[in-house]
Amino acid sequence: MHVSMHVTLIRRMLAFVNWGLSIGREQGMIKAIGECVEQFAGEAVAKKVMEGSERITGETGKTEIAELVKGAMKEWMRFLTRIRELR
């Protein structure tokens, strides 16, 4: 994956986070993040990165959602680091 693809994915993810938190559509936002990861890295990576997102409901607090997204970003960065190390 080219660096510009990583930047694009991260920007999309952050845009979805801001959009989802601002209008209260957390489930759609989380799903969109997973779809972005899957588009760029495949289903297996998306499942690992988005682990725990199935617990998000309409009653889930914004802090918990933010922590989930933060964890997903950390996992995504671990994946990118492993890819770079293999090159």
C-alpha positions as CSV (number, residue, x, y, z in Angstrom):
1,M,0.0,0.0,0.0
2,H,1.3,3.4,-0.9
3,V,1.7,6.1,1.8
4,S,-1.0,8.3,0.1
5,M,-3.5,5.5,0.6
6,H,-2.7,5.3,4.3
7,V,-3.2,9.1,4.6
8,T,-6.5,8.9,2.7
9,L,-7.8,6.1,4.9
10,I,-6.8,7.9,8.1
11,R,-8.5,11.1,6.8
12,R,-11.6,9.2,5.9
13,M,-11.7,7.5,9.3
14,L,-11.3,10.8,11.2
15,A,-14.0,12.4,9.0
16,F,-16.4,9.6,9.8
17,V,-15.6,9.9,13.5
18,N,-16.3,13.6,13.5
19,W,-19.4,13.2,11.5
20,G,-20.7,10.3,13.6
21,L,-20.1,12.0,16.9
22,S,-21.5,15.3,15.8
23,I,-24.9,13.9,14.6
24,G,-25.2,10.8,16.9
25,R,-25.0,8.1,14.2
26,E,-22.3,6.1,16.0
27,Q,-23.3,2.7,14.5
28,G,-23.1,4.0,11.0
29,M,-19.8,5.7,11.6
30,I,-18.3,2.6,13.1
31,K,-19.5,0.5,10.2
32,A,-18.1,3.0,7.7
33,I,-14.7,2.8,9.4
34,G,-14.7,-0.9,9.1
35,E,-15.6,-0.7,5.5
36,C,-12.7,1.7,4.8
37,V,-10.3,-0.7,6.5
38,E,-11.7,-3.6,4.6
39,Q,-11.4,-1.8,1.3
40,F,-7.7,-1.0,1.8
41,A,-6.5,-4.0,3.7
42,G,-9.0,-6.9,3.4
43,E,-11.6,-8.6,5.5
44,A,-9.3,-10.3,8.0
45,V,-7.5,-7.1,8.9
46,A,-10.8,-5.2,9.2
47,K,-12.2,-7.8,11.6
48,K,-9.1,-7.5,13.8
49,V,-9.0,-3.7,13.6
50,M,-12.7,-3.4,14.4
51,E,-12.8,-6.0,17.1
52,G,-15.3,-5.0,19.8
53,S,-17.4,-2.7,17.5
54,E,-20.3,-5.2,17.6
55,R,-21.0,-4.0,21.1
56,I,-21.9,-0.5,19.9
57,T,-25.6,0.3,20.2
58,G,-27.7,3.4,20.2
59,E,-27.3,3.5,24.0
60,T,-23.5,3.4,23.9
61,G,-21.8,6.5,25.3
62,K,-19.6,8.8,23.2
63,T,-16.6,8.2,25.5
64,E,-16.9,4.4,25.0
65,I,-17.2,4.9,21.2
66,A,-14.2,7.2,21.2
67,E,-12.2,4.6,23.1
68,L,-13.2,1.9,20.6
69,V,-12.1,4.1,17.6
70,K,-8.9,5.0,19.4
71,G,-8.2,1.2,19.8
72,A,-9.0,0.6,16.2
73,M,-6.6,3.3,15.1
74,K,-3.8,1.8,17.3
75,E,-4.5,-1.7,15.8
76,W,-4.5,-0.1,12.3
77,M,-1.1,1.5,13.0
78,R,0.3,-1.8,14.2
79,F,-0.8,-3.4,10.9
80,L,0.9,-0.6,8.9
81,T,4.1,-0.9,11.0
82,R,4.2,-4.6,10.3
83,I,3.7,-4.0,6.6
84,R,6.6,-1.5,6.5
85,E,8.9,-3.8,8.4
86,L,8.3,-6.6,5.8
87,R,9.4,-4.3,3.0
